[in-house]
Amino acid sequence: MTDTDPYTLPPPNVRQMVVPDPGYVLVEADLARADAQVCAWDANCRELKEVFQRGDDIHSDNARWLYGKDINPRALHVNGMSFRDNAKRAVHLSDYAGGGWILAQSCSLPRAKADSFVDWWTRREHPAIGEWHDNISRELQRRKNPVAYNAFGFRRIYTDRTDRLLGQVLAWICQSTVSIVINKAMKQVDCAEDIFGRPRCGSCLKCRVPWFHLLLQVHDSLLLQVEESYVEEVARALPEAMRVTVPYPDPLVIPSEVKWSPHNWARMEKWQQPAI
C-alpha cells in the first residue's frame, strides 16, 4: 500500500471552511463518548460504566482487537477512516444490535471477524448489553404498538413490524437522550432569551461571561467563537456549564472535553489549562 493509494486518502474536511473572525478563536465543547455511555447506563452494565468513569480509551483498545495489536489506532485504514474511528463505529453498531454483515462492510473487516466482535462485545465482554437487547426485544414483541422510553421520560410509539424495530429503538433511546442533554447544556451555555424578546436568564454562561458567540450545535457538541483575550476564562468555565444529569437510578453526568483553535474548525486541539 503506497502513500498515494486513493483508497487510503481521507475524505475532504469541510470544517476547514469554518474560520474565526479577526480577534476571535474557536472553542468546542464535546460530550465525551456520549452515546456509548448512555448505552452503558441504560443497560446498567456495571463494568462498562466503571471503564467510562476511569476515562479509559475503549476505542483504541477495540481497534487493536479488530485489526491487530501492533496497529496505530490513529492511522488510516483502507476505508479512509482511522482504525480508532472504525472501532468506535463497531461499538455503536454492536450496541444498536447491528449485524456482523453491516459491520464487515462499514469497517472493511472479514465477515467472521465482524461476527466475532459483535458476539464478544455484547455477550462475553459486556453481557449486560446483550441482556438489554433481549429485554427490549421482548417488550417490543409484547405490545401491539410498541413504545420506547428514554431516561428523561420521553416516549416514541412505533407502528412498523416488531421484528424490524430493535435496532431503531436502541438507537433512539441513546441518541434521543444525548440530544436532550446537549440541548439542556446549550441553554446553560447561552439561554438566548433575548432572541425572543424576553429578558435574559442572568445565570447561563453567556450572561455571566459575555465574550463569546454560540455558532453551532452538532449532535453532542457546541461550537463557540470567543474573543481571543477571554478564551482562558470561557474554556475554564465551559465544562461546568455543560453539566447535565441524566436521571438514571445511578445518575449519569456525561463529561465534556474542550478544544480550541485560532485557525479553523478542522484544526482543533485539546484545551490545556495554562500552568500557574
C-alpha positions in Angstrom: 0.0 0.0 0.0 1.6 3.3 -1.1 1.1 6.8 0.4 -0.6 7.8 -2.8 -3.1 5.0 -2.9 -6.5 6.7 -3.3 -8.2 4.2 -1.0 -6.2 5.5 2.0 -6.8 9.2 1.4 -9.0 10.9 4.0 -12.3 12.5 2.8 -12.3 16.3 2.4 -12.8 18.0 5.7 -15.4 20.8 5.2 -14.7 22.0 8.7 -11.7 23.8 7.3 -14.2 26.4 5.8 -15.3 27.5 9.3 -12.8 30.1 10.5 -13.0 32.6 13.4 -13.4 36.3 12.8 -10.3 38.5 13.4 -9.6 38.8 17.1 -11.6 35.6 17.9 -10.8 31.9 18.3 -13.0 28.8 18.0 -13.8 26.8 21.1 -15.7 23.5 21.1 -17.2 21.6 24.0 -17.8 18.0 23.1 -19.7 15.4 25.3 -17.2 12.6 25.7 -18.3 9.1 24.5 -21.9 10.3 24.9 -23.9 7.6 23.1 -21.8 4.8 24.4 -22.1 6.0 28.0 -25.9 6.3 27.7 -26.0 2.7 26.4 -23.9 1.5 29.4 -26.2 3.3 31.8 -29.5 2.2 30.1 -28.3 -1.4 30.1 -26.9 -1.0 33.7 -23.6 -2.5 32.5 -21.6 -2.2 35.7 -18.1 -3.0 34.3 -18.6 -0.7 31.3 -19.7 2.2 33.5 -16.5 1.7 35.5 -14.5 1.9 32.3 -16.0 5.2 31.4 -15.7 6.6 34.9 -12.0 5.8 34.8 -11.7 7.6 31.4 -10.3 4.5 29.6 -9.9 4.8 25.8 -12.1 1.8 24.8 -12.0 2.6 21.1 -8.2 2.4 20.8 -8.3 -0.9 22.7 -11.0 -2.2 20.4 -9.1 -1.1 17.3 -6.3 -3.4 18.3 -8.8 -6.2 19.0 -10.3 -5.8 15.5 -7.2 -5.1 13.4 -4.2 -6.4 15.4 -2.3 -5.4 18.5 0.5 -3.8 16.6 -1.6 -1.2 14.6 -1.5 2.5 15.4 -5.2 3.3 16.3 -4.8 6.8 14.8 -3.5 5.6 11.4 -5.8 5.3 8.4 -7.5 2.0 7.4 -8.2 1.2 3.8 -11.7 2.7 4.0 -10.2 6.2 4.7 -11.1 6.2 8.4 -8.7 5.8 11.3 -8.6 2.3 12.9 -9.9 4.0 16.1 -12.9 5.6 14.3 -13.7 2.2 12.8 -13.6 0.7 16.2 -15.9 3.4 17.5 -18.3 2.6 14.7 -18.1 -1.1 15.6 -19.1 -0.3 19.2 -22.1 1.7 18.1 -23.2 -0.9 15.6 -23.0 -3.6 18.3 -24.7 -1.5 20.9 -27.6 -0.9 18.5 -27.9 -4.6 17.5 -26.4 -4.2 14.1 -25.4 -7.5 12.4 -21.9 -8.6 11.6 -22.5 -8.2 7.8 -23.1 -4.4 8.3 -20.0 -4.1 10.5 -17.9 -6.0 7.9 -19.0 -3.7 5.1 -18.7 -0.4 7.0 -15.4 -1.1 8.7 -13.7 -3.2 5.9 -13.4 -6.3 8.0 -13.7 -10.0 7.2 -17.3 -11.2 8.0 -16.1 -13.8 10.5 -14.1 -11.1 12.4 -17.1 -8.8 12.4 -19.4 -11.5 13.7 -16.9 -12.4 16.4 -16.6 -8.8 17.6 -20.4 -8.4 17.9 -20.7 -11.6 19.9 -17.7 -10.7 22.1 -18.8 -7.2 22.8 -22.5 -7.9 23.6 -22.4 -11.5 25.0 -19.0 -12.1 26.6 -17.2 -8.9 27.4 -20.3 -7.0 28.3 -23.2 -9.5 28.7 -25.4 -6.8 30.2 -25.6 -5.2 26.7 -26.9 -8.4 25.3 -29.4 -8.8 28.1 -30.6 -5.2 27.4 -31.1 -6.1 23.8 -33.1 -9.2 24.9 -35.3 -7.2 27.3 -36.1 -4.5 24.8 -36.9 -7.1 22.2 -39.3 -9.0 24.5 -41.0 -5.7 25.3 -41.4 -4.9 21.6 -43.0 -8.3 21.0 -45.4 -7.9 23.9 -47.1 -4.8 22.6 -49.4 -4.3 19.6 -48.0 -0.8 19.2 -44.5 -0.8 20.8 -43.4 2.2 22.9 -39.8 3.1 23.7 -38.9 5.4 26.6 -35.7 7.2 27.5 -34.4 8.2 30.9 -36.0 11.7 30.7 -39.5 10.1 30.2 -39.9 10.9 26.6 -41.5 8.2 24.5 -41.8 7.2 20.9 -44.6 4.9 19.5 -43.8 2.6 16.6 -46.1 1.1 14.0 -43.6 -0.9 12.0 -43.2 -4.7 12.2 -41.7 -5.6 15.6 -39.1 -7.8 14.0 -37.6 -4.8 12.4 -37.6 -2.4 15.3 -34.9 -3.5 17.8 -32.0 -1.5 16.2 -34.2 1.6 15.7 -35.4 1.5 19.3 -31.9 1.0 20.8 -30.5 3.9 18.7 -33.4 6.2 19.6 -33.1 5.6 23.3 -29.4 6.6 23.3 -29.5 9.3 20.7 -32.6 11.0 22.0 -31.1 11.1 25.5 -27.9 12.7 24.1 -30.0 15.2 22.1 -31.8 16.2 25.3 -28.5 16.5 27.2 -26.8 18.7 24.6 -30.0 20.9 24.3 -30.1 21.4 28.1 -26.3 22.1 28.0 -26.8 24.6 25.2 -29.4 26.6 27.3 -27.0 26.6 30.2 -24.2 27.9 27.9 -26.5 30.6 26.3 -30.1 31.0 27.2 -30.7 33.2 24.1 -33.9 34.5 25.6 -33.2 38.0 24.1 -33.7 36.5 20.6 -37.4 36.0 21.5 -37.7 39.5 23.0 -37.6 38.2 26.6 -35.2 39.2 29.4 -32.1 37.0 29.6 -31.9 34.5 32.4 -28.9 36.1 34.2 -27.4 32.7 35.1 -26.2 31.0 31.9 -22.6 31.2 30.9 -23.3 33.9 28.3 -25.0 36.1 30.9 -22.0 35.7 33.2 -19.2 35.6 30.7 -20.4 37.5 27.6 -17.3 37.4 25.5 -18.4 34.7 23.1 -21.0 33.8 20.4 -22.6 30.3 20.1 -22.2 29.3 16.5 -23.3 25.7 16.1 -24.8 22.6 17.9 -23.8 19.4 16.2 -25.3 16.2 17.9 -23.2 16.1 21.1 -21.0 19.3 20.8 -21.2 23.0 20.8 -19.0 25.4 18.8 -18.3 28.8 20.1 -16.4 31.9 18.8 -14.6 33.5 21.7 -12.8 36.8 22.0 -9.1 35.9 22.0 -8.3 37.7 25.2 -11.0 35.8 27.1 -10.5 32.3 25.8 -9.0 31.0 29.0 -11.9 32.2 31.1 -14.5 30.8 28.7 -12.7 27.4 28.3 -12.3 27.0 32.0 -16.0 27.7 32.7 -17.4 25.5 29.9 -17.2 22.0 31.5 -19.3 23.1 34.5 -21.8 24.9 32.2 -22.2 21.7 30.2 -23.0 19.5 33.2 -26.5 17.9 32.8 -27.6 15.0 35.0 -29.4 12.1 33.2 -31.9 10.7 35.8 -30.9 7.1 35.9 -31.1 5.3 39.3 -27.3 5.6 39.1 -27.3 9.2 37.8 -25.1 9.9 34.7 -23.3 13.1 34.0 -21.5 13.0 30.7 -18.2 14.9 31.0 -17.2 17.3 28.3 -13.9 17.8 26.5 -12.9 21.4 25.5 -10.9 22.0 22.3 -9.9 25.2 20.6 -8.2 26.7 17.5 -7.2 30.1 16.2 -7.2 28.7 12.7 -10.3 26.7 11.7 -12.7 24.1 12.9 -10.7 21.3 11.3 -7.6 22.1 13.4 -8.9 21.9 16.9 -6.6 20.9 19.7 -7.4 19.9 23.3 -7.5 22.8 25.6 -4.8 22.7 28.2 -5.1 24.7 31.4 -2.2 27.2 31.5 0.3 26.5 34.2 0.2 28.9 37.1 
